[in-house]
């Protein structure tokens, strides 16, 4: 079985201007515990205030890859992603990555797992 782990510190793009009103993107490198390599998975982190404010302009928001927190807390984000990763142990890396891809957005999303676009 392949045991996935977070390989490096979570990379946050942007910084919340307000602790309770934000939308930022993060990149997480995740790979097999027993190997050096990793793939990138992307998430958005948003606050309920930001989402409510956005819904005043847009009637519908799609939510794949979105983590919602009342206040921005990188430690809590890492704990949640670790929880997701631990639930995605599978026999092959492709199965692991596809499982994590249900929560975040895998760098190889919409491909065969090797960078070739799916038909």
N, C-alpha and C positions, 0 to 999 in steps of 0.2 A: 504494500500500500504506500502511496505517495503522501507524505505529511507536508502540507504547505506551511510556510512561515513568512512573516514580513522580514525582508532582507535589509532594508535601510530605513533611515528616518523618513517619515512621511513628508513629502514636499507639498507645501501649501502655496498656491498661486494667489496673490493678493493678500490683504490683511483686513480683517473686519474693522470698519471704522467705529462701529458701535458694538458693544459686547452682546446686545440682544437684538440686533437688526443687521443681518449679514447674508451674503451669498458668496462663497469662495469655492474654488476647485482644488482638489487634492490629487496627488499621484502617489500610489503605493506600489513599491516593488515587492512582488511575492514570488517565491520559488520553492522548490523542494528543499526540505531541511538538510538533506544529505548531499546537495549539489551546490555549486557556486552560482549558477545562473538564476535569473529571475525575469518575469514578465511584468509589464506595467498594467495597473488597473486604476481607472479614474472614477472619482466620486465628486459630487457637489455637496457642500455642506451649507444648509440654510436654516434660518430662524423662522419661527411661526410669524413674527412681525413682518419679515421681508416677504413671506409668501402671501400674507393677507394684503399687504400693500400692493403686491404684484397682481393679485386677483381683482383689485379695483380697476385695473386696466385690461387685463386678460381674463376671459371667462374660464379658461381651462388651462391647467398646467399638467405636463406629464412628469412622472416621478421616478423613473428608473435611474438608479445610481445616486439618489438623493438621500442624505442623512439629515435628519431634522433635530435640532437641539435648541433649547431655550436660550442658552448662552454658549458662546464659542469656548470649547474646552478640548484642546488637542489630545490630552490624556484620555478623556472619555471617548473621543473618536477612535483612537488607537485601540482601546479596549473593545469597542464594538466591532472593529474590523478584525481584530484577533478572534473574537467570538465567531464571526462569519467564516474566517479561514479555518478554524478548528472543526467546523461543521462540514467542511468540504474535502475531507480525506477520501481519496478514490484510488482505484488500481493504477491509473495512468495520469500523467501530467495533463494531457488534453482533457480528460474527464474532470480533473480538479479545476482547471482554468475555466471550463465551460460552466461548472457549478458556481464558482465565484462570480462569473460573468452575469449571473442572474441578479446579483446585488449591485455590482459596479459595472464598469465598462472596460472590458479587456482590450488591450492594444490590438489584438487579433480578432476582435468582434467582427462578424460578417465575413470571416475568412475560414479556411479549412484548418486553422490553427498553426499554419506554417507561412502565412502571409499571402496565400493565393485566394482571391475573391471567390466566394461561393456563388454558384450559378443560381 
